[in-house]
Every structure is written in structure tokens, then in C-alpha cells.
Amino acid sequence: MAYSEKVVDHYNNPRNVGSFTKDTPGVGTGLVGAPECGDVMKLQIKVNLETGVIEDAKFKTFGCGSAIASSSLATEWLKGKTVDEAAKIKNTDIVNELKLPPVKIHCSVLAEDAIKAALADYKEKHA
Amino acid sequence: MALKFPIFMDSQSTTPVDPRVVEAMIPYFTEKFGHPASRNHPFGWEAEGAVDKAREQLAALIGARDPKELVFTSGGTESINLAIKGVAEMYREKGTHIVTTVIEQRAGLDVCKRLERQGYTVTYVPVQADGLVDVEEIRKAITDKTILISVMFANNEVGTIQDIAAIGTLAKEKGIIFHTDATQAVGKVPLNVEAMGIDLLSCTAHLIYGPKGVGALYVRRKAPRVRIAPMMDGGGHERGMRSGTLPVPLIVGFGKAAEICRAEMEQEGARLKTLRDRLQDTILSNVDEAFLNGHPERRLPHNLNISFAYVEGESVLMGLNKESALSSGSACTSATLEPSYVISALGASAELAHSSIRFSLHRFTTQEEVDYVAAKTIEVIKRLRDMSPLYELAKEGVDLKSIQWKAE
């Protein structure tokens, strides 16, 4: 199976790899997937507490190239969005952007789950 | 010598045809194109002679007493089908139980699954952590209804070599027919059907530097005389066990490939083992939490299978596949989206099955290639671990098993 150019690009030059300390103000963390399934994503957002805008995002992923690309793309899209706007990112947007084949759709679903989990964690901590 | 890319290190999936084999085959396409069953003219005699010679070359490689004990087929899958289904059908009156292992190739397992649907019973004997089958487990599985023991000679993923002679002895003691899928072992390690008590043996040309599309089944004629029901009815070729016009050029190539393996196996095996050990030592001494899969010694000399904790196999291959061809037990590289059942059967966690990479060397592998692949693998693993949340958690001292993972 050949990979799309965008998947290869994100795999070779992943955006925003890294971690924030979990208790930094404004940080929300999502950890989704399971090692035995072959996919785990950690996605973090750092929200400006005054404006509600996501200023920075980081990820780390254990998974195939498409899982790495999906989470890398998600961090790119999250930056600059408000928390409410971020909640509207759909897995199908990721599928279309990366041209993921049907067997890799679960990677995009996991990325959407990671976004939701990070947003939920942020809201819980900053309610 | 300058490296030529991509580097092929996936020789347990297939091998390049040896140029000497191609050379031997060529006349049989255009000049010597006769049908070996044409008994009344020189074209037929010439083709029959060529097939007989190939049969002798292959018989010599596996230690068969009589070249007539070899039946040509289309490859390993067909040989395995013919052996297991052929015995099952022929000896149904005698019994309906088969003993095999959990790490057989898909062909062996799928044939057994089909037979189960047809009323046979099959015992799938487990393997130990090193991939070895405990012969006592096979003994315990045998019932008075057992008609066949089918155990692979060497595993295609982890390369573990079974104690075939001991299983052969057990089969003789119990009067049960013994089949071995030796597709990965023939031509690579010493093997002798007489000394090892093998009654049926499956092999294929394309894994020994021969052409794709031809294989063979060894069927013992004496002590005991093994009978199998044919799967293919027709002109009664191959002593009635496999009808169909013989692909003479492929068979000639198979014979030549067998002859070369017999002459060069010892030297080639030693050379590949040295290179394989070099690859293994370089990787394991530079990467922490990398685990060798399979038996440390009883293993094919050209096989290396390693699980790299905290990174997923397909992503490793993606980092390597521009320059080198390898394979992985990761679910993402399989058609079924399940991780390797072989690695899982060794008792490894599913995570480590997803993380397994198989390196398989071959006749034309060079030390430069080994060094390049080793260095590149180390680099890719490091890069992927730097972006692995599991590696980060493990380094922080978190026990990954203590986390409530939300599986999809």
C-alpha cells in the first residue's frame, strides 16, 4: 500500500512533537487508544486563559504512519482555534486532508477522540 | 562496493532467482518445449528427461531414497493442501484426528480449519516462548483416532527450528503419518527425510532462489508406504497424485536451485549466520528494550526477528522502506488487521507483536547492506521513540499496565 504524500510528509516532518507539563495552567491532555491495539495518542492543548484561544498544541503517538500523521495534522489545526471551534474538528476532515484509505480511518477517529479528550480535560481543570 | 537501493532483506517472503537457475531454464521455454507425457517423440523424451533430472536433484537435497517419491505441485500452499487433505481423505476410515501446532503457516492452519468443518478434529499444540514445540505435548495430544501429525520444520517469522527427528521418531512409534512444512528450511539447513522419519514434506522453489509457481511434495513410498487422495483429477500425472501438465521450465529451475543449495548450503549458511549475528549484535547493543523473538540458537541462519518496545512495526517499516525491504508482525501490515499470531503464540504481549520486525538475509546479502540496515534501524527506532507516548511514560517510571487504556 502506498502512502499519500501528505502522510509521508507528516511522518518525515512531524509537527509539534513533545509534551507540556500536565499541571501548567491552560493545559489539557488527552491520552487515547491502547498499546495492545497498536495505537496510542497523547495530544495536549495549551489555552490562553483570557482569550480562550489554543495557543499551542503538542502530540506524541505510538502507531502506524497514518496515526502519526493524523495526530500531527490535528495539532496544526488546533493552534489558533478557540476551544469551541476545536470541538468541531471531525475525523472525516482528517481523512480527506490526508487521503487516508478505508483501513486507516480508525487513525483519524483516534485523533478526533484525542482532541475531544484534551478539550474535556482542559474544561474539567478550568471549570 | 557501492550500495544499491532498495536493499532486499525480506527473503522469507521470496528470493531472487539465481542467474544460474535462469540460465538452466531458458532452453526449456523455446527449444525444449515438449510435454513430458508425450511418450512417442523426442520432444517428449527430452522434457521427461529434464523433469527426471530435477526430481533427482531435489531428492538428493532432502535425502529421499527414490526420486519418484517427489510430486511436483504449484508451490508450498498446494503441497501443504495436498498433504493434509490427501491424508485426511485417504485415511478417514482409520481415524479423523490431526495434531498440528499453533504457529503453522496460514495454509496449514486454514486446511485444518476446513477439515474441522468437515467433521475432523484437530489439536493445535502450543509452543514455548522460544517457539519450540515440546514433543511431549504432541505425544499427549495423540489419540487412537490420530491419522496425521503436521509440524512445520522452521518457522517463517521467527525461524525457530523444531526437533523434527524426535517428532519423526514419535510418529513411527505410534504408527502415525508425519508431515512437515519445510518451505522455509529446505536448502537452508541440513535435512534428511530418511534420518528424520519424515513421511510427507512440503517445499517450494521460490524460497531457494528458484522460480515462483512450482513446489513439491515428498511422499514416502516405503516403511511406511504413504497414500494420499489427489486434489486434482485429470491425466494421472505424478503417479496419479497431481494431474496437470508439468511446468517443465519451472521444474528445471527448481532442480537447478536445489543442486546449488546442496552444493553451497554449508558455506552459505555459515556466511549468513555471521552476517545475521552482526546485524543482531549491532541492533541489540544500541537499542534498549529490544527483544529477540524465537530461539536464540535453534534458528534459521538467515532469520532475525526483533520486537522494539514502544514503537509500532508499520511506522518502523515506513521509516526504512525507501531504502530497504523488511516485514513486520504489526496488524497494520497484515490483511487481517490482527497482529502476528506467531509472535503472540510465543506469549509476547500484543504490544510487542505489533512492534516486531523481521530481517531475512539471502544469498546476495552483503556486509555493507547489513551495516546500513542496522544503522538505519537504530536511527528510526530512536526517532519514533522520541515521539512515542509509551516510551515517555515508561521513562517516567509509569507501569503501562497500570493505566486504564480506552481500547476502541
Interface residues (C-beta under 8 A of the other chain):
Chain A: Y3 V8 Y11 P14 V17 S19 L31 V32 G33 A34 P35 E36 C37 G38 D39 V40 M41 K42 F59 K60 T61 F62 G63 C64 G65 A67 I68 V103 H106 V109 L110
Chain B: Y310 V311 E312 E314 S315 M318 G319 S330 A331 C332 L337 P339 S349 A350 E351 H354 D386 M387 S388 P389 L390 Y391 E392 L400 I403 W405 K406 A407 E408
